[in-house]
Amino acid sequence: MKKTKLSLQRMAQSFKHYDSITYTYSGTYIDRPLAIVLILILLPCFLINTLLALISRKSLFSIVRKTDALNQQVILHSFSCGLWVKTAVLFDICRGKIAFCGVPLTHSLSPDIQFCILNQIKSKAGIFSLYDLHLKIGLTVMSKAQLLEQQLNGNLADYLTLILKSFMSIFLYGQTVNKLKNAKYLSLFGLRVNNASMDDAVKWITDTDTLNDKTQIGFFINVNSINLSIDNTQFFKELSKANALFADGSGMRLAAKKAGYLLNGNNNGTDMLPHLCKRCVENKQSLYLFGAAPGVADKAANTLVSQFPGLNIAGTEHGYKADNNDEQIITAINNSGCDVLLVAMGSPLQEQWLLEHRDQLQCHTALAVGGLFDFYSGTISRSPMWLREIGMEWVWRLLQEPRSKFNRYVIGNPLFLYRTFFLGLVNTGVK
């Protein structure tokens, strides 16, 4: 209940400049003209669907009743047969019954939040929403209420951009997930990948209810990891030895879809760290930051402590020690009493280091986190949200470091897609 009240307070502050239901969501002014244009473009398809309905003696439209996140009742039309049957919803948009982008139809918000929004903004349900976009991409940065709040506060440019991003996500990941299998573990490129949501991944990292006293090792695998594992048999074997592999990035989501699986979450370390810090504060668990250039881990630790009051950073150590004294580093880590160790050395060094020293470590969990400390120390900036919402965060990284990231992205990404969709390596069995 406390979290709901805090959320309502934030929303009330955001909407306080609206005195009554006079504010109309920006999309209202563009929905009907855009729907008419699309109907004219799709008119041949609609005529075919009408003809097929007459021939088969079916009604032209079928009706689906839904309830949106604000408990508003919505009636959607689709063609009873033919091509692109769901495009009949364009007629509902023309009639003003639903919007292109609006209140999501895929979940429900609490009654208090529903009341807050309904009494401040005149809004409709939408076939697209910011929440649905984040769900399809696998982003878990904001709550459902925060996503709706941000969407409803957007201007006309934000509205049009959301439509464009939503169409792009449908093109890349498909409109529905009904035909995809949902499994606890996925077999991708011969690796056993945990099909975990962000909450599941954080629970695995912090859960101490285990009979195994050894340090649990977790790796985040992305396009670069897969390319390295295909080119380097030894690295493939090292990845296979981890206790958990978490899928990171839009490339892994595409690969999972090609293999016929629904990927439950985009578990990149940068988005996961805030969730992990919150859980550590709640559980009174501590973190140890090891890796990156001198001073980077310290800056990242200071940032995290300021963002998450009560967070215990048990220690930090950079990854550029001249004498490479592993025993000294491991002793410092163990003496700190940390629960979770984060190792940032880049692949494949970080994975090799953890596997080599796993029997000496005394922490509960150890993760290989790549450039995580660089982001939280401010050394490298995170990409804008709109790039992340279309699965193109790698473009930002390439612009920041064009020389060092050229092979990884300009060569590596097309190579990964070729291996996934043309060579079919994604369906390689677990070895």
C-alpha positions in Angstrom: 0.0 0.0 0.0 2.9 2.3 0.8 4.3 2.0 -2.7 0.9 2.8 -4.3 0.5 5.9 -2.2 4.0 7.1 -3.2 3.2 6.4 -6.8 0.0 8.4 -6.6 1.8 11.3 -5.0 4.3 11.4 -7.9 1.5 11.2 -10.4 -0.5 13.9 -8.6 2.5 16.2 -8.7 3.0 15.5 -12.4 -0.7 16.2 -13.2 -1.3 19.1 -10.8 -1.4 21.7 -13.5 -4.6 20.2 -14.9 -7.6 21.5 -13.0 -10.3 19.4 -14.6 -10.9 17.0 -17.4 -10.0 19.5 -20.1 -6.6 18.1 -21.0 -6.9 15.7 -24.0 -4.2 13.3 -25.0 -2.1 14.5 -27.9 -3.0 11.6 -30.2 -6.7 12.7 -30.4 -5.7 15.2 -33.1 -3.8 12.8 -35.4 -5.7 9.5 -35.0 -8.6 10.0 -37.4 -6.5 11.6 -40.3 -3.8 8.9 -40.0 -6.4 6.1 -39.8 -8.1 7.4 -43.0 -4.8 7.5 -44.8 -4.0 3.9 -43.8 -7.6 2.7 -44.8 -7.1 4.2 -48.3 -3.7 2.4 -48.6 -5.2 -0.9 -47.4 -8.4 -0.5 -49.4 -7.6 -3.4 -51.9 -7.0 -5.7 -48.9 -10.3 -4.6 -47.3 -12.2 -5.3 -50.6 -10.7 -8.8 -50.7 -11.7 -9.5 -47.2 -15.3 -8.2 -47.9 -15.5 -10.5 -51.0 -14.2 -13.5 -49.0 -16.8 -12.9 -46.3 -19.6 -12.7 -48.9 -18.4 -15.9 -50.6 -18.1 -17.8 -47.3 -21.4 -16.3 -46.0 -19.7 -15.0 -42.9 -20.3 -11.6 -41.2 -17.8 -9.1 -42.3 -16.5 -8.3 -38.8 -16.0 -10.2 -35.6 -16.0 -8.4 -32.2 -13.6 -8.7 -29.3 -14.4 -7.0 -25.9 -11.5 -5.9 -23.8 -10.8 -3.9 -20.6 -8.0 -1.4 -20.5 -5.6 -0.6 -17.6 -8.1 2.0 -16.3 -11.0 -0.5 -16.3 -12.6 1.1 -19.4 -14.6 -1.2 -21.6 -13.4 -1.4 -25.2 -14.9 -3.1 -28.3 -12.5 -3.9 -31.1 -13.4 -5.1 -34.6 -11.5 -7.4 -36.9 -12.3 -9.0 -40.2 -13.9 -12.4 -39.9 -11.6 -13.7 -42.7 -9.0 -12.6 -45.2 -5.8 -10.7 -45.0 -4.5 -8.7 -42.0 -7.8 -9.2 -40.3 -6.9 -7.0 -37.3 -6.5 -3.9 -39.5 -10.3 -3.5 -39.1 -9.4 -1.7 -35.9 -8.7 1.3 -38.1 -12.4 1.8 -38.5 -12.7 1.9 -34.7 -10.0 4.6 -34.6 -11.9 6.6 -37.2 -15.0 6.4 -35.1 -13.1 7.7 -32.1 -13.6 4.5 -30.1 -9.9 3.7 -29.6 -6.6 5.5 -30.2 -3.4 4.4 -32.0 -1.5 5.0 -28.7 -3.3 5.1 -25.4 -4.1 3.3 -22.2 -2.8 -0.3 -22.5 -5.1 -3.2 -23.0 -2.6 -5.7 -21.6 -2.8 -5.1 -17.8 -4.7 -3.3 -15.1 -3.6 -0.6 -12.7 -4.8 -0.2 -9.1 -8.2 1.6 -8.6 -6.5 4.6 -6.9 -4.3 5.2 -9.9 -7.2 4.7 -12.3 -9.1 7.4 -10.4 -6.2 9.8 -10.4 -5.7 9.5 -14.1 -9.3 9.5 -15.2 -10.0 12.7 -13.2 -7.1 14.5 -14.8 -6.8 13.4 -18.4 -9.3 12.5 -21.0 -7.7 9.4 -22.5 -8.7 6.4 -24.6 -7.5 2.9 -24.8 -4.8 2.4 -27.5 -3.7 -0.5 -29.7 -0.1 0.7 -28.9 1.3 1.9 -25.6 4.7 2.7 -24.1 4.2 -0.2 -21.7 3.6 -2.7 -24.5 6.6 -1.4 -26.3 8.8 -1.9 -23.3 7.3 -5.3 -22.8 8.1 -6.4 -26.3 11.6 -5.1 -26.2 12.2 -6.5 -22.7 12.9 -3.2 -20.9 12.2 -3.1 -17.2 13.2 0.5 -16.3 9.9 2.0 -15.2 6.7 0.7 -13.6 3.4 0.4 -15.4 2.1 3.5 -13.8 5.3 5.5 -14.6 5.2 4.4 -18.2 1.5 5.5 -18.6 2.3 8.8 -16.8 5.1 9.5 -19.2 3.1 8.6 -22.2 0.1 10.7 -21.3 2.4 13.7 -20.6 3.9 13.5 -24.1 3.4 15.9 -26.9 2.3 15.3 -30.5 5.9 14.5 -31.5 6.1 11.9 -28.7 2.9 10.4 -29.9 4.0 10.0 -33.5 7.3 8.6 -32.4 5.6 6.0 -30.3 3.5 4.9 -33.3 6.7 4.6 -35.3 8.6 2.7 -32.6 5.6 0.4 -32.1 5.4 -0.5 -35.8 9.2 -1.2 -35.8 8.8 -3.5 -32.8 6.1 -5.4 -34.6 8.3 -5.7 -37.7 11.3 -7.0 -35.6 9.6 -9.1 -33.0 6.1 -9.8 -34.3 2.7 -8.6 -33.2 1.8 -11.6 -31.0 3.6 -14.1 -28.9 0.9 -16.8 -28.9 2.9 -19.1 -31.2 6.1 -18.9 -29.2 7.0 -21.4 -26.6 7.7 -20.3 -23.0 10.3 -22.4 -21.2 12.3 -22.0 -18.0 15.5 -22.7 -20.0 16.3 -22.0 -23.7 18.7 -23.8 -26.0 20.4 -21.1 -28.0 23.6 -21.6 -30.0 24.3 -24.8 -27.9 24.1 -22.9 -24.6 21.5 -23.4 -21.8 20.1 -20.0 -21.2 18.0 -19.0 -18.2 14.7 -17.6 -19.6 14.3 -15.3 -16.7 12.5 -12.0 -16.1 14.4 -9.2 -14.4 12.8 -10.1 -11.1 13.7 -13.8 -11.6 17.3 -12.9 -12.4 17.7 -10.7 -9.3 16.1 -13.3 -7.1 18.6 -15.9 -8.4 21.5 -13.6 -7.7 20.4 -12.7 -4.1 18.6 -15.9 -3.1 20.6 -17.6 -0.3 18.3 -20.5 0.1 20.6 -23.0 -1.7 22.2 -26.2 -0.7 25.3 -25.4 -2.8 28.0 -23.7 -0.7 30.1 -22.8 -3.8 30.0 -19.4 -5.3 27.3 -19.3 -8.0 28.6 -17.8 -11.3 26.3 -15.8 -13.6 27.2 -14.5 -17.1 25.2 -12.1 -19.4 25.4 -13.3 -23.0 24.8 -11.0 -25.9 25.6 -10.8 -29.6 29.3 -10.4 -28.9 29.4 -13.3 -26.5 27.8 -15.6 -29.0 30.2 -14.5 -31.8 33.1 -15.1 -29.5 31.8 -18.5 -28.4 31.3 -19.7 -32.0 34.8 -18.6 -33.0 36.5 -19.8 -29.8 35.6 -23.3 -28.6 37.4 -22.7 -25.3 35.2 -19.7 -24.6 32.1 -21.7 -25.5 33.1 -24.3 -22.9 33.7 -21.5 -20.3 30.2 -20.1 -20.9 28.8 -23.6 -20.5 30.3 -23.9 -17.0 28.3 -21.0 -15.5 25.5 -21.7 -13.1 23.3 -19.2 -15.0 23.4 -17.5 -18.4 21.1 -14.4 -18.8 20.1 -13.2 -22.3 21.2 -9.6 -22.9 20.0 -7.4 -25.8 17.7 -7.3 -28.7 19.9 -9.7 -30.7 19.2 -12.5 -28.2 15.5 -11.7 -28.4 15.6 -12.1 -32.1 17.5 -15.4 -31.8 15.0 -16.7 -29.2 12.2 -15.8 -31.6 13.9 -17.6 -34.5 14.3 -20.7 -32.2 10.5 -20.5 -31.4 10.9 -19.2 -27.9 9.4 -16.2 -26.0 12.2 -14.5 -24.1 10.9 -13.3 -20.8 13.3 -10.5 -20.1 16.2 -8.4 -21.5 18.6 -9.0 -18.6 21.4 -6.6 -19.3 23.5 -5.7 -16.3 23.1 -1.9 -16.7 19.3 -2.1 -16.3 19.5 -4.9 -13.7 21.9 -3.1 -11.3 19.2 -0.7 -9.8 16.9 -3.7 -9.1 19.9 -5.6 -7.6 20.8 -2.7 -5.4 17.2 -2.3 -4.1 17.1 -6.0 -3.3 20.4 -5.9 -1.5 19.2 -3.0 0.6 16.1 -5.0 1.5 18.0 -8.2 2.3 20.9 -6.4 4.0 23.3 -7.9 1.5 26.5 -6.3 0.2 28.2 -5.8 -3.2 31.9 -5.8 -4.1 33.0 -4.0 -7.3 36.1 -5.4 -9.0 37.4 -4.3 -12.4 37.5 -1.4 -14.9 40.2 1.3 -14.9 41.7 2.9 -11.7 39.1 5.0 -9.9 36.1 3.9 -12.0 34.8 1.3 -9.5 35.1 3.9 -6.7 33.1 6.5 -8.6 30.5 3.9 -9.5 30.3 2.8 -5.8 29.8 6.4 -4.7 27.0 6.9 -7.3 25.2 3.8 -6.2 25.4 4.6 -2.5 24.0 8.0 -3.1 21.2 6.6 -5.3 20.3 3.8 -2.9 20.5 4.8 0.7 21.5 1.9 3.0 23.3 0.1 0.2 26.4 -1.6 1.5 29.4 -1.6 -0.9 31.8 -4.0 0.9 34.8 -2.9 -1.2 36.2 -1.9 -4.6 39.2 -2.8 -6.6 40.3 -1.7 -10.1 41.2 -4.4 -12.7 44.5 -2.9 -13.8 46.9 -4.0 -11.0 50.4 -3.9 -12.3 51.5 -7.1 -10.5 48.2 -8.9 -11.3 48.2 -10.3 -7.7 45.1 -12.5 -7.9 45.6 -14.0 -4.4 45.7 -10.5 -2.8 42.5 -9.5 -4.7 40.7 -12.7 -3.7 41.8 -12.3 -0.1 40.4 -8.7 -0.1 37.1 -9.9 -1.6 36.7 -12.7 0.9 37.7 -10.5 3.9 35.1 -8.0 2.9 32.3 -10.5 3.5 30.5 -9.4 0.4 27.4 -11.4 -0.8 27.6 -10.4 -4.5 30.8 -9.8 -6.5 30.6 -7.8 -9.7 33.6 -8.4 -12.1 34.1 -5.9 -14.9 37.0 -6.9 -17.2 35.3 -7.4 -20.6 34.8 -10.7 -22.4 36.4 -13.2 -22.3 38.8 -12.1 -19.5 36.1 -11.7 -16.9 34.5 -15.1 -17.5 37.9 -16.8 -17.5 38.9 -15.0 -14.2 35.7 -16.0 -12.4 35.9 -19.7 -13.5 39.6 -19.9 -12.6 39.0 -18.6 -9.1 35.5 -19.7 -8.3 36.7 -22.3 -5.8 38.6 -19.7 -3.9 35.8 -17.2 -3.7 33.6 -17.1 -0.6 30.8 -14.8 -1.8 27.4 -16.2 -2.6 27.2 -15.0 -6.2 29.6 -13.6 -8.7 28.7 -11.9 -12.0 30.6 -10.9 -15.1 29.3 -7.4 -15.9 31.5 -6.0 -18.7 31.4 -2.1 -18.9 28.9 -1.7 -16.1 31.1 0.4 -13.9 31.9 2.8 -16.7 28.2 3.7 -17.0 27.5 4.2 -13.3 30.8 6.2 -12.8 29.8 8.6 -15.6 32.8 7.6 -17.7 30.5 6.5 -20.5 27.0 7.9 -21.0 24.0 5.6 -21.5 22.1 5.8 -24.7 18.9 7.8 -24.9 15.8 5.9 -24.0 14.3 6.2 -27.5 17.3 4.2 -28.9 16.9 1.5 -26.3 13.2 1.3 -27.1 13.9 0.3 -30.7 16.7 -2.1 -29.7 19.5 0.1 -31.1 21.5 0.9 -28.0 24.6 -0.5 -29.8 24.5 2.5 -32.2 25.2 4.8 -29.3 28.1 2.7 -28.1 29.5 2.7 -31.6 29.3 6.5 -31.9 31.1 6.8 -28.5 34.0 4.4 -29.3 34.0 3.9 -33.1 37.5 2.3 -33.3 37.3 -0.1 -30.4 33.6 -1.1 -31.1 33.8 -1.3 -34.9 34.5 -5.1 -35.1 32.0 -5.8 -32.3 29.1 -4.0 -33.9 29.7 -3.2 -37.6 31.1 -6.6 -38.4 29.7 -8.6 -35.4 26.0 -7.7 -35.7 25.6 -8.7 -39.3 27.6 -11.8 -38.7 25.4 -12.7 -35.8 22.2 -12.2 -37.9 23.7 -14.3 -40.7 24.5 -17.1 -38.3 21.1 -16.9 -36.8 18.8 -16.6 -39.8 20.8 -18.2 -42.7 23.1 -20.8 -41.0 20.5 -21.7 -38.4 23.2 -22.0 -35.6 20.7 -20.7 -33.1 19.0 -24.1 -33.1 22.2 -25.9 -32.2 21.5 -28.4 -29.4 23.0 -27.9 -25.9 26.3 -29.6 -25.8 
